Amino acid sequence: MLHGVAVQQKLECIEEVRNGANWFYWIAGLSIVNTLFTLSGSDHSFAAGLGLTSFLDASVAIIFPASTAALAIEITVSVAIVVFWLFLGLRANKFDSWAFVVGMIFYGIDLFIVLYL
């Protein structure tokens, strides 16, 4: 009986870690959607997306309006940022604790960017 309880607790712990790790995917996905909203001229956005990509999108739109080169750079940088978050999600789902720490640090920095702006 005691062994069954320990296995159940371990399974619950694994599920909690995976649920937390999947937030990296949500952050990446919502950041992509926010970029697509900005590129389409919409003023909608998701709060869970990254402020850094939103700041980048708005900056390029203001500084380089209708510039194809700037648009290509914006998309490339946004994709690189999103790939970084997808990588963190992948590593966190493999129970690499450093991925959680790095993700929390960068999400905290991103929060300060949003609050500053």
Secondary structure, DSSP 8 states (H G I E B T S, - for coil): -HHHHHHHHHHHHHHHHHHHHHHHHHHHHHHHHHHHHHHTT-----TTS-HHHHHHHHHHHHHSTT-HHHHHHHHHHHHHHHHHHHHHHHHHHTT-HHHHHHHHHHHHHHHHHHHH-
